[in-house]
Amino acid sequence: MTTQCKTLGQKNWIFLLFFFSFLIMLKFIQYFLISISLYFIWHTILVFGIFDGQYKEIISSLKELIWLGFVATIILSNRSRFKAYIQKTKIQVLILGLFVILGLITTYFNIPDLNQFIKNTIIGLKYGWYFMFVFWSAGLAGFILFSQTSKEKFVNNYINWLQFLTRLSWFILIGGLLIQGTKVIFPELWYQLGFGGLNIYKQWIAPPLYYLTQHDGIMRLSGLFSGPNNFAFWIIGLFPFLWAMRLRKDENKWWLEKAWLLLLSVLNLGRVLLVWIGTFFGILAAKSNWIKNNKFISGIIIGGIVGFFGYITFLKWDSTTEHFTLWLEALQAFLNKPWWYGLGSSGPGIHWNGSLLPENYYLQIALDYGRLWPVLFALFWTSIFGQIKKMQYTKSVFNQSILLFSTGFVCMLVAGIFLHVFEDSMVNYLFFIPWGIAYGARLSEK
């Protein structure tokens, strides 16, 4: 009897320990994403408003250190589940490791100076590799979070998580609009907080209050992000989820949210054509069944939208030709040295020690890693989508969310043709953590 009581007591303690660790993990992720949504504001205030431009690298690295510390903590406290997750994602783990090894080799042969080698390695991994690691590590968190709950609790917990994500997304959209409004009405306040003049961005100086079209035109909408392009990247990734994911029965509110989403996409059009292209692909994916059932009407609509893209491209011909020129220059540089230039040599790395600006994510990584990177990149995401395809899909909220996040990622890949889509850490955390958790949680189901 005493032994049975002890065993029962141990089981209760194990259950309570898991329950509290579950709550702590979930709350940490939620608070982390909230802080990330406000990162650009508090980072600017700390670096330029309080410390006058000092400690920028340290403060900029805080979010990465916090996330890496969280990942290390859940690995050490859940070793058995970590081993199980490694078994299910061994291909991705291998490819992530090969990316790092390949990057180190390419950088070593191009940058002999040790200090510059370390800097370029960090920069190159941050802008070309880290978003994949965030996805994988968020998958680990989702795998652990949802692996030891019953089917009913599993679904309820996940719905609560999606409701949080939806509220956070609308806070970013509406809150960003209000914040930008205060920048217009009270610019002196924001200058005192550490922001700089309009439309001026240079590394290591205060970021601009907001950007203008053509340097002297109308204001471009950045919201809570550091620039309009980054805001566009985030909208592209989350658009399918926010457009098609229904978490409430109130039809009027649901359509009101859609109207807001389209409005903010329109407001963000200023020189960000890619947000329209990503939005277009998102709507196509979300309405694929309707398109199949209404081929003639959908053909007219799609043809009109494609024509609209062509017209906008013609109006912005100077910008379009500039992109093509940069693509050709980057392609020629790659053909001249197809094996490698080293990490941090192109794309966002131009703000540090880089010299090439391809305005194309794929050319950026090709220049950094060399000709082997397309194989590794394709293998990594093919393995992910291969696992997603094998999952049994129903019309449940859970399965819909995975498909919609996956659709958003495909839209971001399309945007990568035009810009360095994975350069912003805010976008990477706010998109790849939710998608990674959905992926890991689905893998945890027996």
N, C-alpha and C positions, 0 to 999 in steps of 0.2 A: 504493500500500500504506500509506504514511504517512498519507494523507488518510483512508483507510478506518479506520485505527486511531484517528485523532483523532475521527472521527464516532462510532465505537463507544464510545470513552471518554466523549464528551459524552452519549450516550444513557444510559450507565451512571450518570453523575453525575446526570442528570435523574431517572432512576428512583430512585436512592438519596435524592435530595432530596425527591421526592414521598413515598417510603416513610417517611422520618423525619418529614416534615410531617404525614403521616397519623397516625402514632403520637402525635405531640405534640398534635394537635388532639383526638384521641379521648381521650387521657389527661387533657387539660385539662378536657374536658367531664365526664369521670367524677369527677375530683377536685372540680370545681366543684359537681356535684350532691351529693357526699358532704358538702362543707362547708355546702351549703344545707340538707341534712337536719338538721344540727346548729346551724343559724343562730340559732334562738331562744335556745338555751342559751348559745352563745359571745357573742351580742350582749348578753344580759342581764348576763353576767359582766363583759364589758368596760365597758358603759355604767354599770351601777349597782353592780357589785362592785368595780371598779378605779377608774373615773373619777367615781364619785359623781353620776351623772346628767348629766355634762358630755359634750359632743361627740356627743350622741345622733344628730343629723341627719347628721353626717359619717360616723359608724360605720354608720348605717342605709343610707347611700347607697353603701357600699363594694361590695356585691354588684352593684348596677346599673352602677357605674363599671367593675368588672371584666368584666362581660358585654359592655357596650358597647365596651370596649377590645378584647376578643376578637373581636367582630364586625367592628370597624374593621380589625383586623390581618388577618383572613382575606379581607376585601374587597381590601385593598391588595396582598396577596400572591397573590391568585387573580382578577385583574381579568377575564380572559376568561370564567372560569366564573361570575363575578358577573354579567357582562353577559348570559350565557345564562340564568341564573336569573331575572333581571329580565324577560327576554322571556317566560318561562313564567309569571311571576306579576305581570305588569304591571297587571292589574285590582286585585289586592290592594295593590300599591304605591300606586296612585292613590287607593284608598279610605283607606289609612292616612294619606296626606298630607292628604286632604280632612278627615278626622277632626281632625287637628291644627289645620288652618286654621279649621275651624268652631269648635273649642274656643277658639282664641285670639280670634276675633271675639266670641263670646258673653261671654267673660270681660272683654274690653276695655270693652264697653258697660255692664257691671254693676259693675266694680271699677276705679275711676279711679286709686287709689293704686298706684304702680309696684311697691313691695315686696310688697304683698298680691296684686297681679296675678301676680307671678312665683311666689309661694308657691302660690296657688290653681291656677295652670296646672300646676305640677309635681304637686300632689296629685291634681288631676282626671285628668291623663293617666296617672298611676300606677294609679289605682283603676278607670279605665274603658277605657283604651286599651292600656296597656303589655302585657297578656297576649297581645293579638293580635300585637304586635311581637315578643314572645318566640317565639311560634309561627313567625312568618315568618322571623325570623333563625335559629332552630334549623333551619328548612327549608333555609336557605342553607348551614349547616354540613353537613347531611346530603347536600345536592346536591353539595358539593365533596368530602366525605369518600368517597363511594361512586361518583363519576363516572368514575374512571380505573382501576377495578379490573376484573378478569375476572369473568365470571358466577359461577364457582365461589368465588373469593375474596370476591365481593360477598355471597353468601349466608352463607359462613362467618363473615365479619366481622360481619354483621348478627346472626347467631345469638349470637355472643360478646357483642355489645352488649345483646341482650335478656336474656341470662343475667346480665350485670352489673346490669341494671335490676331483674330479679327479686330478686337477692340484696339490693340496696339497699332495695327495697320491704319485704322481710321484716325487714331490719335496722330500718327505721323502725317497723314494726308491733310486733315483739317487743322491740326496744331501747326503744321509747317506753313500753311496758308496764313494763319493768324500772325505767326511770328514774322513772316516776311512783311505783312502789313505794318507791324510796329516798326520795322526797319525803315519803311518809307515815311511813316508819320513822325517817329522819334529817332532820326539818324544819329544825333549827337550822343544819345544814351548808348547806342551800340558802339560808337567810336570810342567812348570812354571805357567800355567793357573789353576792348581789344581788337575790334574789327578795323579794317583799312578802307581805303578809298574804293570807288566803284570800278569794277571791271579790271582790276590790277591783280594779277597773281604771279608771285615769284617765290621760289623756295626760301624759307626762313624769314619771310616778312609776314605781317598781319594779313590774313585773307580778306578779300574784298567783301564789302557789305552785301552786295549782290552783283550779278552780271547783267550786261546789256547786249542786245542784238547788234551785230556789226560795230561793236565798241562804242557807239554813240546813239543807239536806237532805243527801243523800249525795253523795260525790265524783263528779265527771264526768271522763271519760277524755279527756285532751288529748294524751297521748303526747309526742312531741317538738315539738308545735306550740304556738302561743301560747294556744290556746283550743280547746274541744271542737268548735265550729262549723268551725274551720279543719281540724281533724283529719277531720271528717265530709266536708268538701269534697274532700279528698285521697282518702279511701276511695271516695267516689262515682266520681271520675274514673278511678281505677286498678282499681276492683272488677272490671269485665268482663275486663280483661287478666289480673289475678291469678286470677280464677275459671276462665277458659276456656283460657288459653294454656298449652300443654303443652310443656315444654322438656326433659323427662326421661322415661324409660321406666318408672321405678319407680312403679307404680300406687298402692302403699300410701302412699308419701310424698306423692304428688299429692293424694290424698284427705285426708291429714292437714293439708296446707296449706289445703285448702278448709274444714276444720273450724275451724282457727285463724282464718281470715278471717271466717267467720260469727260466731264467738265474740266477736271484737273489734268487729264491727259491733253485736252485741247489747249489749256493754259500753258502747258509745258512744251507746246509745239515749237516755240521760238528757237529755230536752228537745231532742234533735236528731232530730225525726221525719223530717227530710229525708234523713238517711242511710238510713233504711228505704225511703223512696220511690225514692231513687237506686239502692239495692241491688236493689229490686224490678224496676226497668227494666233494670238490668244483667243480671239472671238471665233475664228475658224475651228479651233480645237474644241472650244466649249460648245459650239453649235454644230458639230460634225453630223449628228443624226438628222437635224433639221435640214442641213444642206443636202444630204442624200435623198431626203424625201421631197425636196423642192429644188430640183436641179436647175430648171430654167430660170426661176427668180433669183436663186443664189448665184447663178452664172452671171446674170446682169449686174447684181450688187458687187460681186467680186471684181468683175471687169471694170466697173465704175471706180472702185477703190484703187485698183492698180493704176487706172488712168490718172486718178488724183495724185498718187505717188509720183507718177511721171511728170505731171504738171509742176508739182512742188520742186522736184529735182531740177526742172528746167529753170524755174524762178531762182533757184539757188545755185546756178550753174558755176559760179566762181568757187563756191565751197566744194561742189562736186568735183570739179577739175583739180582742185587742190588735193582732195583725197586720192584721186587717181595718180597724181604726180608722186605723192608720198608712198603709195603702194608700189609704184614702179621702181622708185629709188630703193625701197626696202628689199624688193624682190631681186634687184640687181646686186645689192650688197650680199644677199643670201647666196646667189649664184656664184659670186666672186669667192665666197668663203662658206661653203655649204655645211661644213662640219660644226663650226661653232664660233661665236664671238665672246661667249661667256655671260654669266648671269648679270643682270642689271645693265646690259649694254644698249637696250632699246626700250621703247614705250615709256612708261612712267619713270624708268631709270634715268631718263634724260635730265631730270631735275637734280640728279646727283652726279654720276660720272658717265652716263650714257651719251651716245652721239647719234642714235638713229630713232626716228619717230615715224613708224609705219602707219599709225592710225588704224591698226588692224591687230586684234589679239593673236591671231594665228601666225602672222608674220613676226610679231613680237617674240613669241615663244620659239619659233624656228630660228630666229637670230640668236637668242639666248642659249638654247639647248642644242641646236644643230638638227640634222635631218632625221635623227632617230626619234625626236619627240612626237611626230604625228602618230607613229605606231603605238607608243606608250599611252598617249592621250586617248586615242581611239579604243585601245584595249581596256583602259580604266572605265570609261563611261559605257562601253559595250557590255562589260561584265555587270555594271550596275543595272542597266536597262534589261539585260538578260534575266537577272534575278527578279526585277519588277514584273517582267512579262510572265514569269512562271507563277506569280502569286495569283490566287483565285480571286477574281474580281466580282463584286456584287454592286448594288446601288447604295451600299452603306456609306455613311459619312466618311468613315476611315478610308475606304478604297477610293472614293472620289477625290479625297485630298491628295493622295499619292499621285494619281493621274494628273491632277491640276498643277501640282508643284513640278512634276516632270515636264508638263507642257510649258510651264514658265521657263524652265531651264533651256528647253529647245529654242524658245523665243530669244533668250539671252545669247545663245550660240549664234543665232542669226544676227543679232546686234553686234556681236564680236567681229563681224566682217567690216564694220564701219568705225569702231572705236575700241579702246582697251577696256572691255566691259567688266573685267574682274579686278580692276585697280583699286576700288574703294572698299576699305575694310568694313564700313557700316553696311554697305550693300551685301557683302559676303556673309557677315554674321546674321543679318536680318533675314536673308533668304535661305542660306544653306543649313543653318541650325534647325529651322522648322522642317525643311525637307529631309534632312538627315535623321531627325527624330522619327518622322513618319516611316522612313525606310528601315531604321533599326528596330522600331516597334513591330513592324510587320515581320521582320526576320525572326523576332523572338517568339512568334506564335508557333506552337507545336503542331 
